[in-house]
Amino acid sequence: MVDFGTAELTLEMIQASQLGMRAVGAGLAVGLTGVGTGLAEMGIGAAAVGATAENRDMFGLALLFTVIPETIVIFGLVVALLLLF
């Protein structure tokens, strides 16, 4: 009779579990920063387009303000790469 309640953890199982947890952490780092950036750009992009429609001289500044939240995704990607390697 096989007892499934008392499984022994081997070293390979523990290492595989640690690798899986690091992969989940890396995925969360990229995914959550992407969601945060999307939410930030939602308001900034609308305001930038409105400001540019009223005054064309605001295009450069509006573009800069739209690009700044995207750096957060780069930080998330760097954290993910540090977790994986």
PyMOL Python script that loads the backbone (N, CA, C, O; Angstrom):
from pymol import cmd

cmd.read_pdbstr("""\
ATOM      1  N   MET A   1       0.842  -1.167   0.000  1.00  0.00           N
ATOM      2  CA  MET A   1       0.000   0.000   0.000  1.00  0.00           C
ATOM      3  C   MET A   1       0.895   1.241   0.000  1.00  0.00           C
ATOM      4  O   MET A   1       1.885   1.297   0.729  1.00  0.00           O
ATOM      5  N   VAL A   2       0.543   2.234  -0.820  1.00  0.00           N
ATOM      6  CA  VAL A   2       1.352   3.436  -0.971  1.00  0.00           C
ATOM      7  C   VAL A   2       0.771   4.542  -0.093  1.00  0.00           C
ATOM      8  O   VAL A   2      -0.431   4.804  -0.120  1.00  0.00           O
ATOM      9  N   ASP A   3       1.640   5.185   0.684  1.00  0.00           N
ATOM     10  CA  ASP A   3       1.211   6.286   1.544  1.00  0.00           C
ATOM     11  C   ASP A   3       1.619   7.595   0.876  1.00  0.00           C
ATOM     12  O   ASP A   3       2.805   7.921   0.830  1.00  0.00           O
ATOM     13  N   PHE A   4       0.649   8.348   0.359  1.00  0.00           N
ATOM     14  CA  PHE A   4       0.946   9.602  -0.341  1.00  0.00           C
ATOM     15  C   PHE A   4       1.113  10.781   0.614  1.00  0.00           C
ATOM     16  O   PHE A   4       1.561  11.844   0.183  1.00  0.00           O
ATOM     17  N   GLY A   5       0.778  10.638   1.860  1.00  0.00           N
ATOM     18  CA  GLY A   5       0.852  11.741   2.811  1.00  0.00           C
ATOM     19  C   GLY A   5       2.239  12.037   3.304  1.00  0.00           C
ATOM     20  O   GLY A   5       2.491  13.148   3.772  1.00  0.00           O
ATOM     21  N   THR A   6       3.141  11.104   3.223  1.00  0.00           N
ATOM     22  CA  THR A   6       4.482  11.310   3.748  1.00  0.00           C
ATOM     23  C   THR A   6       5.504  11.162   2.638  1.00  0.00           C
ATOM     24  O   THR A   6       6.198  10.148   2.564  1.00  0.00           O
ATOM     25  N   ALA A   7       5.603  12.148   1.788  1.00  0.00           N
ATOM     26  CA  ALA A   7       6.586  12.126   0.708  1.00  0.00           C
ATOM     27  C   ALA A   7       7.895  12.720   1.220  1.00  0.00           C
ATOM     28  O   ALA A   7       7.901  13.723   1.934  1.00  0.00           O
ATOM     29  N   GLU A   8       8.958  12.106   0.858  1.00  0.00           N
ATOM     30  CA  GLU A   8      10.263  12.621   1.249  1.00  0.00           C
ATOM     31  C   GLU A   8      10.774  13.578   0.183  1.00  0.00           C
ATOM     32  O   GLU A   8      10.650  13.324  -1.015  1.00  0.00           O
ATOM     33  N   LEU A   9      11.343  14.666   0.635  1.00  0.00           N
ATOM     34  CA  LEU A   9      11.898  15.636  -0.294  1.00  0.00           C
ATOM     35  C   LEU A   9      13.344  15.276  -0.581  1.00  0.00           C
ATOM     36  O   LEU A   9      14.157  15.111   0.328  1.00  0.00           O
ATOM     37  N   THR A  10      13.639  15.162  -1.837  1.00  0.00           N
ATOM     38  CA  THR A  10      15.013  14.904  -2.216  1.00  0.00           C
ATOM     39  C   THR A  10      15.688  16.228  -2.541  1.00  0.00           C
ATOM     40  O   THR A  10      15.022  17.256  -2.669  1.00  0.00           O
ATOM     41  N   LEU A  11      16.983  16.203  -2.671  1.00  0.00           N
ATOM     42  CA  LEU A  11      17.731  17.421  -2.986  1.00  0.00           C
ATOM     43  C   LEU A  11      17.321  17.972  -4.353  1.00  0.00           C
ATOM     44  O   LEU A  11      17.242  19.186  -4.535  1.00  0.00           O
ATOM     45  N   GLU A  12      17.065  17.091  -5.301  1.00  0.00           N
ATOM     46  CA  GLU A  12      16.645  17.534  -6.632  1.00  0.00           C
ATOM     47  C   GLU A  12      15.275  18.206  -6.582  1.00  0.00           C
ATOM     48  O   GLU A  12      15.040  19.181  -7.296  1.00  0.00           O
ATOM     49  N   MET A  13      14.387  17.705  -5.761  1.00  0.00           N
ATOM     50  CA  MET A  13      13.066  18.306  -5.622  1.00  0.00           C
ATOM     51  C   MET A  13      13.162  19.691  -5.009  1.00  0.00           C
ATOM     52  O   MET A  13      12.453  20.608  -5.426  1.00  0.00           O
ATOM     53  N   ILE A  14      14.018  19.845  -4.039  1.00  0.00           N
ATOM     54  CA  ILE A  14      14.183  21.153  -3.385  1.00  0.00           C
ATOM     55  C   ILE A  14      14.794  22.159  -4.354  1.00  0.00           C
ATOM     56  O   ILE A  14      14.361  23.310  -4.407  1.00  0.00           O
ATOM     57  N   GLN A  15      15.797  21.733  -5.120  1.00  0.00           N
ATOM     58  CA  GLN A  15      16.413  22.632  -6.095  1.00  0.00           C
ATOM     59  C   GLN A  15      15.429  23.011  -7.196  1.00  0.00           C
ATOM     60  O   GLN A  15      15.422  24.158  -7.643  1.00  0.00           O
ATOM     61  N   ALA A  16      14.612  22.083  -7.634  1.00  0.00           N
ATOM     62  CA  ALA A  16      13.615  22.386  -8.652  1.00  0.00           C
ATOM     63  C   ALA A  16      12.568  23.352  -8.101  1.00  0.00           C
ATOM     64  O   ALA A  16      12.093  24.234  -8.816  1.00  0.00           O
ATOM     65  N   SER A  17      12.216  23.185  -6.852  1.00  0.00           N
ATOM     66  CA  SER A  17      11.250  24.090  -6.234  1.00  0.00           C
ATOM     67  C   SER A  17      11.817  25.505  -6.116  1.00  0.00           C
ATOM     68  O   SER A  17      11.111  26.484  -6.356  1.00  0.00           O
ATOM     69  N   GLN A  18      13.083  25.605  -5.748  1.00  0.00           N
ATOM     70  CA  GLN A  18      13.717  26.924  -5.644  1.00  0.00           C
ATOM     71  C   GLN A  18      13.794  27.603  -7.008  1.00  0.00           C
ATOM     72  O   GLN A  18      13.555  28.806  -7.115  1.00  0.00           O
ATOM     73  N   LEU A  19      14.121  26.852  -8.036  1.00  0.00           N
ATOM     74  CA  LEU A  19      14.185  27.412  -9.390  1.00  0.00           C
ATOM     75  C   LEU A  19      12.801  27.873  -9.844  1.00  0.00           C
ATOM     76  O   LEU A  19      12.670  28.919 -10.481  1.00  0.00           O
ATOM     77  N   GLY A  20      11.787  27.107  -9.522  1.00  0.00           N
ATOM     78  CA  GLY A  20      10.422  27.497  -9.872  1.00  0.00           C
ATOM     79  C   GLY A  20       9.996  28.764  -9.149  1.00  0.00           C
ATOM     80  O   GLY A  20       9.358  29.630  -9.749  1.00  0.00           O
ATOM     81  N   MET A  21      10.335  28.888  -7.882  1.00  0.00           N
ATOM     82  CA  MET A  21       9.978  30.090  -7.127  1.00  0.00           C
ATOM     83  C   MET A  21      10.697  31.316  -7.676  1.00  0.00           C
ATOM     84  O   MET A  21      10.120  32.403  -7.719  1.00  0.00           O
ATOM     85  N   ARG A  22      11.946  31.157  -8.094  1.00  0.00           N
ATOM     86  CA  ARG A  22      12.660  32.288  -8.703  1.00  0.00           C
ATOM     87  C   ARG A  22      11.997  32.687 -10.015  1.00  0.00           C
ATOM     88  O   ARG A  22      11.884  33.876 -10.313  1.00  0.00           O
ATOM     89  N   ALA A  23      11.559  31.709 -10.800  1.00  0.00           N
ATOM     90  CA  ALA A  23      10.882  32.018 -12.065  1.00  0.00           C
ATOM     91  C   ALA A  23       9.558  32.725 -11.811  1.00  0.00           C
ATOM     92  O   ALA A  23       9.199  33.644 -12.547  1.00  0.00           O
ATOM     93  N   VAL A  24       8.839  32.315 -10.795  1.00  0.00           N
ATOM     94  CA  VAL A  24       7.577  32.989 -10.455  1.00  0.00           C
ATOM     95  C   VAL A  24       7.852  34.424 -10.008  1.00  0.00           C
ATOM     96  O   VAL A  24       7.123  35.343 -10.382  1.00  0.00           O
ATOM     97  N   GLY A  25       8.894  34.614  -9.215  1.00  0.00           N
ATOM     98  CA  GLY A  25       9.256  35.964  -8.778  1.00  0.00           C
ATOM     99  C   GLY A  25       9.653  36.854  -9.936  1.00  0.00           C
ATOM    100  O   GLY A  25       9.288  38.029  -9.978  1.00  0.00           O
ATOM    101  N   ALA A  26      10.401  36.297 -10.879  1.00  0.00           N
ATOM    102  CA  ALA A  26      10.796  37.084 -12.056  1.00  0.00           C
ATOM    103  C   ALA A  26       9.578  37.447 -12.891  1.00  0.00           C
ATOM    104  O   ALA A  26       9.472  38.570 -13.384  1.00  0.00           O
ATOM    105  N   GLY A  27       8.673  36.515 -13.048  1.00  0.00           N
ATOM    106  CA  GLY A  27       7.452  36.802 -13.801  1.00  0.00           C
ATOM    107  C   GLY A  27       6.603  37.860 -13.125  1.00  0.00           C
ATOM    108  O   GLY A  27       6.048  38.736 -13.788  1.00  0.00           O
ATOM    109  N   LEU A  28       6.500  37.783 -11.816  1.00  0.00           N
ATOM    110  CA  LEU A  28       5.743  38.798 -11.082  1.00  0.00           C
ATOM    111  C   LEU A  28       6.407  40.164 -11.192  1.00  0.00           C
ATOM    112  O   LEU A  28       5.716  41.178 -11.297  1.00  0.00           O
ATOM    113  N   ALA A  29       7.733  40.208 -11.171  1.00  0.00           N
ATOM    114  CA  ALA A  29       8.439  41.495 -11.266  1.00  0.00           C
ATOM    115  C   ALA A  29       8.142  42.177 -12.596  1.00  0.00           C
ATOM    116  O   ALA A  29       7.881  43.379 -12.634  1.00  0.00           O
ATOM    117  N   VAL A  30       8.179  41.433 -13.661  1.00  0.00           N
ATOM    118  CA  VAL A  30       7.905  42.035 -14.977  1.00  0.00           C
ATOM    119  C   VAL A  30       6.417  42.320 -15.143  1.00  0.00           C
ATOM    120  O   VAL A  30       6.041  43.386 -15.630  1.00  0.00           O
ATOM    121  N   GLY A  31       5.579  41.386 -14.746  1.00  0.00           N
ATOM    122  CA  GLY A  31       4.146  41.557 -14.942  1.00  0.00           C
ATOM    123  C   GLY A  31       3.553  42.689 -14.128  1.00  0.00           C
ATOM    124  O   GLY A  31       2.782  43.495 -14.647  1.00  0.00           O
ATOM    125  N   LEU A  32       3.905  42.754 -12.870  1.00  0.00           N
ATOM    126  CA  LEU A  32       3.330  43.804 -12.016  1.00  0.00           C
ATOM    127  C   LEU A  32       3.858  45.191 -12.380  1.00  0.00           C
ATOM    128  O   LEU A  32       3.122  46.174 -12.292  1.00  0.00           O
ATOM    129  N   THR A  33       5.113  45.280 -12.783  1.00  0.00           N
ATOM    130  CA  THR A  33       5.595  46.590 -13.229  1.00  0.00           C
ATOM    131  C   THR A  33       4.935  46.998 -14.536  1.00  0.00           C
ATOM    132  O   THR A  33       4.703  48.184 -14.772  1.00  0.00           O
ATOM    133  N   GLY A  34       4.630  46.017 -15.392  1.00  0.00           N
ATOM    134  CA  GLY A  34       3.909  46.332 -16.626  1.00  0.00           C
ATOM    135  C   GLY A  34       2.506  46.849 -16.340  1.00  0.00           C
ATOM    136  O   GLY A  34       2.047  47.796 -16.978  1.00  0.00           O
ATOM    137  N   VAL A  35       1.833  46.234 -15.388  1.00  0.00           N
ATOM    138  CA  VAL A  35       0.490  46.697 -15.023  1.00  0.00           C
ATOM    139  C   VAL A  35       0.560  48.102 -14.412  1.00  0.00           C
ATOM    140  O   VAL A  35      -0.262  48.965 -14.717  1.00  0.00           O
ATOM    141  N   GLY A  36       1.545  48.310 -13.554  1.00  0.00           N
ATOM    142  CA  GLY A  36       1.702  49.637 -12.945  1.00  0.00           C
ATOM    143  C   GLY A  36       1.998  50.710 -13.970  1.00  0.00           C
ATOM    144  O   GLY A  36       1.481  51.824 -13.886  1.00  0.00           O
ATOM    145  N   THR A  37       2.827  50.372 -14.935  1.00  0.00           N
ATOM    146  CA  THR A  37       3.136  51.325 -15.988  1.00  0.00           C
ATOM    147  C   THR A  37       1.914  51.617 -16.841  1.00  0.00           C
ATOM    148  O   THR A  37       1.670  52.764 -17.216  1.00  0.00           O
ATOM    149  N   GLY A  38       1.158  50.594 -17.143  1.00  0.00           N
ATOM    150  CA  GLY A  38      -0.057  50.793 -17.919  1.00  0.00           C
ATOM    151  C   GLY A  38      -1.046  51.705 -17.211  1.00  0.00           C
ATOM    152  O   GLY A  38      -1.658  52.574 -17.832  1.00  0.00           O
ATOM    153  N   LEU A  39      -1.196  51.506 -15.915  1.00  0.00           N
ATOM    154  CA  LEU A  39      -2.101  52.353 -15.145  1.00  0.00           C
ATOM    155  C   LEU A  39      -1.594  53.792 -15.093  1.00  0.00           C
ATOM    156  O   LEU A  39      -2.384  54.734 -15.162  1.00  0.00           O
ATOM    157  N   ALA A  40      -0.280  53.960 -14.972  1.00  0.00           N
ATOM    158  CA  ALA A  40       0.283  55.308 -14.909  1.00  0.00           C
ATOM    159  C   ALA A  40       0.135  56.026 -16.248  1.00  0.00           C
ATOM    160  O   ALA A  40      -0.197  57.210 -16.292  1.00  0.00           O
ATOM    161  N   GLU A  41       0.379  55.313 -17.322  1.00  0.00           N
ATOM    162  CA  GLU A  41       0.297  55.941 -18.638  1.00  0.00           C
ATOM    163  C   GLU A  41      -1.135  56.209 -19.076  1.00  0.00           C
ATOM    164  O   GLU A  41      -1.374  57.004 -19.985  1.00  0.00           O
ATOM    165  N   MET A  42      -2.073  55.554 -18.438  1.00  0.00           N
ATOM    166  CA  MET A  42      -3.465  55.775 -18.789  1.00  0.00           C
ATOM    167  C   MET A  42      -3.838  57.249 -18.563  1.00  0.00           C
ATOM    168  O   MET A  42      -4.424  57.880 -19.443  1.00  0.00           O
ATOM    169  N   GLY A  43      -3.510  57.779 -17.424  1.00  0.00           N
ATOM    170  CA  GLY A  43      -3.834  59.176 -17.132  1.00  0.00           C
ATOM    171  C   GLY A  43      -2.885  60.153 -17.783  1.00  0.00           C
ATOM    172  O   GLY A  43      -3.293  61.206 -18.273  1.00  0.00           O
ATOM    173  N   ILE A  44      -1.614  59.795 -17.784  1.00  0.00           N
ATOM    174  CA  ILE A  44      -0.607  60.698 -18.335  1.00  0.00           C
ATOM    175  C   ILE A  44      -0.787  60.855 -19.845  1.00  0.00           C
ATOM    176  O   ILE A  44      -0.684  61.961 -20.376  1.00  0.00           O
ATOM    177  N   GLY A  45      -1.054  59.754 -20.525  1.00  0.00           N
ATOM    178  CA  GLY A  45      -1.214  59.814 -21.979  1.00  0.00           C
ATOM    179  C   GLY A  45      -2.400  60.654 -22.390  1.00  0.00           C
ATOM    180  O   GLY A  45      -2.317  61.431 -23.341  1.00  0.00           O
ATOM    181  N   ALA A  46      -3.513  60.503 -21.677  1.00  0.00           N
ATOM    182  CA  ALA A  46      -4.696  61.298 -22.007  1.00  0.00           C
ATOM    183  C   ALA A  46      -4.436  62.781 -21.775  1.00  0.00           C
ATOM    184  O   ALA A  46      -4.820  63.621 -22.589  1.00  0.00           O
ATOM    185  N   ALA A  47      -3.789  63.094 -20.672  1.00  0.00           N
ATOM    186  CA  ALA A  47      -3.491  64.496 -20.383  1.00  0.00           C
ATOM    187  C   ALA A  47      -2.483  65.053 -21.392  1.00  0.00           C
ATOM    188  O   ALA A  47      -2.583  66.212 -21.795  1.00  0.00           O
ATOM    189  N   ALA A  48      -1.521  64.237 -21.796  1.00  0.00           N
ATOM    190  CA  ALA A  48      -0.517  64.691 -22.760  1.00  0.00           C
ATOM    191  C   ALA A  48      -1.142  64.971 -24.121  1.00  0.00           C
ATOM    192  O   ALA A  48      -0.813  65.967 -24.765  1.00  0.00           O
ATOM    193  N   VAL A  49      -2.027  64.108 -24.553  1.00  0.00           N
ATOM    194  CA  VAL A  49      -2.697  64.336 -25.833  1.00  0.00           C
ATOM    195  C   VAL A  49      -3.560  65.592 -25.768  1.00  0.00           C
ATOM    196  O   VAL A  49      -3.599  66.369 -26.722  1.00  0.00           O
ATOM    197  N   GLY A  50      -4.248  65.793 -24.655  1.00  0.00           N
ATOM    198  CA  GLY A  50      -5.071  66.991 -24.497  1.00  0.00           C
ATOM    199  C   GLY A  50      -4.246  68.262 -24.503  1.00  0.00           C
ATOM    200  O   GLY A  50      -4.612  69.254 -25.133  1.00  0.00           O
ATOM    201  N   ALA A  51      -3.121  68.221 -23.791  1.00  0.00           N
ATOM    202  CA  ALA A  51      -2.251  69.395 -23.747  1.00  0.00           C
ATOM    203  C   ALA A  51      -1.639  69.682 -25.109  1.00  0.00           C
ATOM    204  O   ALA A  51      -1.499  70.841 -25.501  1.00  0.00           O
ATOM    205  N   THR A  52      -1.276  68.638 -25.824  1.00  0.00           N
ATOM    206  CA  THR A  52      -0.704  68.816 -27.159  1.00  0.00           C
ATOM    207  C   THR A  52      -1.750  69.332 -28.138  1.00  0.00           C
ATOM    208  O   THR A  52      -1.423  70.109 -29.035  1.00  0.00           O
ATOM    209  N   ALA A  53      -2.996  68.915 -27.980  1.00  0.00           N
ATOM    210  CA  ALA A  53      -4.060  69.401 -28.858  1.00  0.00           C
ATOM    211  C   ALA A  53      -4.309  70.894 -28.652  1.00  0.00           C
ATOM    212  O   ALA A  53      -4.641  71.606 -29.600  1.00  0.00           O
ATOM    213  N   GLU A  54      -4.152  71.364 -27.426  1.00  0.00           N
ATOM    214  CA  GLU A  54      -4.364  72.780 -27.149  1.00  0.00           C
ATOM    215  C   GLU A  54      -3.164  73.634 -27.540  1.00  0.00           C
ATOM    216  O   GLU A  54      -3.321  74.749 -28.038  1.00  0.00           O
ATOM    217  N   ASN A  55      -1.963  73.103 -27.312  1.00  0.00           N
ATOM    218  CA  ASN A  55      -0.744  73.863 -27.590  1.00  0.00           C
ATOM    219  C   ASN A  55       0.294  72.911 -28.173  1.00  0.00           C
ATOM    220  O   ASN A  55       0.770  72.010 -27.484  1.00  0.00           O
ATOM    221  N   ARG A  56       0.640  73.107 -29.420  1.00  0.00           N
ATOM    222  CA  ARG A  56       1.579  72.191 -30.077  1.00  0.00           C
ATOM    223  C   ARG A  56       2.987  72.271 -29.494  1.00  0.00           C
ATOM    224  O   ARG A  56       3.772  71.338 -29.662  1.00  0.00           O
ATOM    225  N   ASP A  57       3.314  73.341 -28.828  1.00  0.00           N
ATOM    226  CA  ASP A  57       4.637  73.466 -28.223  1.00  0.00           C
ATOM    227  C   ASP A  57       4.823  72.511 -27.043  1.00  0.00           C
ATOM    228  O   ASP A  57       5.949  72.293 -26.596  1.00  0.00           O
ATOM    229  N   MET A  58       3.743  71.949 -26.545  1.00  0.00           N
ATOM    230  CA  MET A  58       3.813  71.029 -25.399  1.00  0.00           C
ATOM    231  C   MET A  58       4.155  69.595 -25.812  1.00  0.00           C
ATOM    232  O   MET A  58       4.255  68.716 -24.957  1.00  0.00           O
ATOM    233  N   PHE A  59       4.332  69.352 -27.105  1.00  0.00           N
ATOM    234  CA  PHE A  59       4.533  67.974 -27.573  1.00  0.00           C
ATOM    235  C   PHE A  59       5.771  67.331 -26.959  1.00  0.00           C
ATOM    236  O   PHE A  59       5.704  66.188 -26.505  1.00  0.00           O
ATOM    237  N   GLY A  60       6.887  68.031 -26.934  1.00  0.00           N
ATOM    238  CA  GLY A  60       8.125  67.459 -26.391  1.00  0.00           C
ATOM    239  C   GLY A  60       8.005  67.124 -24.925  1.00  0.00           C
ATOM    240  O   GLY A  60       8.426  66.053 -24.488  1.00  0.00           O
ATOM    241  N   LEU A  61       7.437  68.030 -24.172  1.00  0.00           N
ATOM    242  CA  LEU A  61       7.264  67.797 -22.736  1.00  0.00           C
ATOM    243  C   LEU A  61       6.256  66.672 -22.489  1.00  0.00           C
ATOM    244  O   LEU A  61       6.441  65.841 -21.600  1.00  0.00           O
ATOM    245  N   ALA A  62       5.201  66.661 -23.280  1.00  0.00           N
ATOM    246  CA  ALA A  62       4.192  65.600 -23.139  1.00  0.00           C
ATOM    247  C   ALA A  62       4.790  64.240 -23.473  1.00  0.00           C
ATOM    248  O   ALA A  62       4.501  63.244 -22.809  1.00  0.00           O
ATOM    249  N   LEU A  63       5.616  64.206 -24.498  1.00  0.00           N
ATOM    250  CA  LEU A  63       6.266  62.942 -24.859  1.00  0.00           C
ATOM    251  C   LEU A  63       7.196  62.470 -23.750  1.00  0.00           C
ATOM    252  O   LEU A  63       7.260  61.279 -23.444  1.00  0.00           O
ATOM    253  N   LEU A  64       7.911  63.411 -23.152  1.00  0.00           N
ATOM    254  CA  LEU A  64       8.810  63.063 -22.039  1.00  0.00           C
ATOM    255  C   LEU A  64       8.023  62.506 -20.861  1.00  0.00           C
ATOM    256  O   LEU A  64       8.422  61.504 -20.268  1.00  0.00           O
ATOM    257  N   PHE A  65       6.917  63.141 -20.521  1.00  0.00           N
ATOM    258  CA  PHE A  65       6.102  62.667 -19.398  1.00  0.00           C
ATOM    259  C   PHE A  65       5.458  61.323 -19.697  1.00  0.00           C
ATOM    260  O   PHE A  65       5.185  60.548 -18.780  1.00  0.00           O
ATOM    261  N   THR A  66       5.215  61.042 -20.961  1.00  0.00           N
ATOM    262  CA  THR A  66       4.635  59.750 -21.327  1.00  0.00           C
ATOM    263  C   THR A  66       5.675  58.636 -21.255  1.00  0.00           C
ATOM    264  O   THR A  66       5.340  57.491 -20.953  1.00  0.00           O
ATOM    265  N   VAL A  67       6.913  58.964 -21.527  1.00  0.00           N
ATOM    266  CA  VAL A  67       7.968  57.944 -21.566  1.00  0.00           C
ATOM    267  C   VAL A  67       8.487  57.613 -20.166  1.00  0.00           C
ATOM    268  O   VAL A  67       8.939  56.492 -19.934  1.00  0.00           O
ATOM    269  N   ILE A  68       8.433  58.544 -19.247  1.00  0.00           N
ATOM    270  CA  ILE A  68       9.005  58.329 -17.915  1.00  0.00           C
ATOM    271  C   ILE A  68       8.440  57.083 -17.217  1.00  0.00           C
ATOM    272  O   ILE A  68       9.225  56.323 -16.650  1.00  0.00           O
ATOM    273  N   PRO A  69       7.129  56.833 -17.228  1.00  0.00           N
ATOM    274  CA  PRO A  69       6.646  55.608 -16.549  1.00  0.00           C
ATOM    275  C   PRO A  69       7.147  54.309 -17.181  1.00  0.00           C
ATOM    276  O   PRO A  69       7.171  53.273 -16.516  1.00  0.00           O
ATOM    277  N   GLU A  70       7.537  54.348 -18.424  1.00  0.00           N
ATOM    278  CA  GLU A  70       8.021  53.129 -19.058  1.00  0.00           C
ATOM    279  C   GLU A  70       9.354  52.663 -18.487  1.00  0.00           C
ATOM    280  O   GLU A  70       9.723  51.499 -18.642  1.00  0.00           O
ATOM    281  N   THR A  71      10.071  53.559 -17.834  1.00  0.00           N
ATOM    282  CA  THR A  71      11.322  53.137 -17.208  1.00  0.00           C
ATOM    283  C   THR A  71      11.076  52.165 -16.066  1.00  0.00           C
ATOM    284  O   THR A  71      11.961  51.390 -15.703  1.00  0.00           O
ATOM    285  N   ILE A  72       9.874  52.204 -15.500  1.00  0.00           N
ATOM    286  CA  ILE A  72       9.559  51.282 -14.406  1.00  0.00           C
ATOM    287  C   ILE A  72       9.597  49.844 -14.908  1.00  0.00           C
ATOM    288  O   ILE A  72      10.034  48.946 -14.188  1.00  0.00           O
ATOM    289  N   VAL A  73       9.146  49.622 -16.126  1.00  0.00           N
ATOM    290  CA  VAL A  73       9.179  48.275 -16.699  1.00  0.00           C
ATOM    291  C   VAL A  73      10.622  47.816 -16.880  1.00  0.00           C
ATOM    292  O   VAL A  73      10.938  46.643 -16.681  1.00  0.00           O
ATOM    293  N   ILE A  74      11.488  48.741 -17.256  1.00  0.00           N
ATOM    294  CA  ILE A  74      12.906  48.376 -17.408  1.00  0.00           C
ATOM    295  C   ILE A  74      13.480  47.960 -16.054  1.00  0.00           C
ATOM    296  O   ILE A  74      14.253  47.005 -15.975  1.00  0.00           O
ATOM    297  N   PHE A  75      13.107  48.673 -14.993  1.00  0.00           N
ATOM    298  CA  PHE A  75      13.561  48.269 -13.658  1.00  0.00           C
ATOM    299  C   PHE A  75      13.049  46.879 -13.303  1.00  0.00           C
ATOM    300  O   PHE A  75      13.782  46.067 -12.738  1.00  0.00           O
ATOM    301  N   GLY A  76      11.792  46.606 -13.634  1.00  0.00           N
ATOM    302  CA  GLY A  76      11.243  45.272 -13.382  1.00  0.00           C
ATOM    303  C   GLY A  76      11.959  44.197 -14.161  1.00  0.00           C
ATOM    304  O   GLY A  76      12.191  43.100 -13.653  1.00  0.00           O
ATOM    305  N   LEU A  77      12.313  44.511 -15.399  1.00  0.00           N
ATOM    306  CA  LEU A  77      13.045  43.552 -16.213  1.00  0.00           C
ATOM    307  C   LEU A  77      14.433  43.296 -15.648  1.00  0.00           C
ATOM    308  O   LEU A  77      14.904  42.159 -15.648  1.00  0.00           O
ATOM    309  N   VAL A  78      15.090  44.343 -15.166  1.00  0.00           N
ATOM    310  CA  VAL A  78      16.418  44.168 -14.560  1.00  0.00           C
ATOM    311  C   VAL A  78      16.318  43.299 -13.314  1.00  0.00           C
ATOM    312  O   VAL A  78      17.151  42.417 -13.103  1.00  0.00           O
ATOM    313  N   VAL A  79      15.307  43.540 -12.489  1.00  0.00           N
ATOM    314  CA  VAL A  79      15.120  42.720 -11.286  1.00  0.00           C
ATOM    315  C   VAL A  79      14.861  41.265 -11.672  1.00  0.00           C
ATOM    316  O   VAL A  79      15.380  40.349 -11.033  1.00  0.00           O
ATOM    317  N   ALA A  80      14.065  41.054 -12.710  1.00  0.00           N
ATOM    318  CA  ALA A  80      13.781  39.688 -13.158  1.00  0.00           C
ATOM    319  C   ALA A  80      15.046  38.996 -13.653  1.00  0.00           C
ATOM    320  O   ALA A  80      15.273  37.821 -13.366  1.00  0.00           O
ATOM    321  N   LEU A  81      15.860  39.724 -14.391  1.00  0.00           N
ATOM    322  CA  LEU A  81      17.105  39.121 -14.879  1.00  0.00           C
ATOM    323  C   LEU A  81      18.060  38.820 -13.729  1.00  0.00           C
ATOM    324  O   LEU A  81      18.761  37.808 -13.746  1.00  0.00           O
ATOM    325  N   LEU A  82      18.084  39.701 -12.729  1.00  0.00           N
ATOM    326  CA  LEU A  82      18.926  39.427 -11.558  1.00  0.00           C
ATOM    327  C   LEU A  82      18.436  38.205 -10.793  1.00  0.00           C
ATOM    328  O   LEU A  82      19.240  37.457 -10.236  1.00  0.00           O
ATOM    329  N   LEU A  83      17.138  38.001 -10.762  1.00  0.00           N
ATOM    330  CA  LEU A  83      16.603  36.825 -10.073  1.00  0.00           C
ATOM    331  C   LEU A  83      16.934  35.540 -10.820  1.00  0.00           C
ATOM    332  O   LEU A  83      17.188  34.504 -10.205  1.00  0.00           O
ATOM    333  N   LEU A  84      16.930  35.610 -12.142  1.00  0.00           N
ATOM    334  CA  LEU A  84      17.127  34.390 -12.918  1.00  0.00           C
ATOM    335  C   LEU A  84      18.591  34.024 -13.098  1.00  0.00           C
ATOM    336  O   LEU A  84      18.923  32.844 -13.218  1.00  0.00           O
ATOM    337  N   PHE A  85      19.477  35.028 -13.119  1.00  0.00           N
ATOM    338  CA  PHE A  85      20.900  34.718 -13.375  1.00  0.00           C
ATOM    339  C   PHE A  85      21.789  35.115 -12.228  1.00  0.00           C
ATOM    340  O   PHE A  85      23.003  34.921 -12.291  1.00  0.00           O
TER     341      PHE A  85
END
""", "prot")
cmd.dss("prot")
cmd.show_as("cartoon", "prot")
cmd.util.cbc("prot")
cmd.orient("prot")
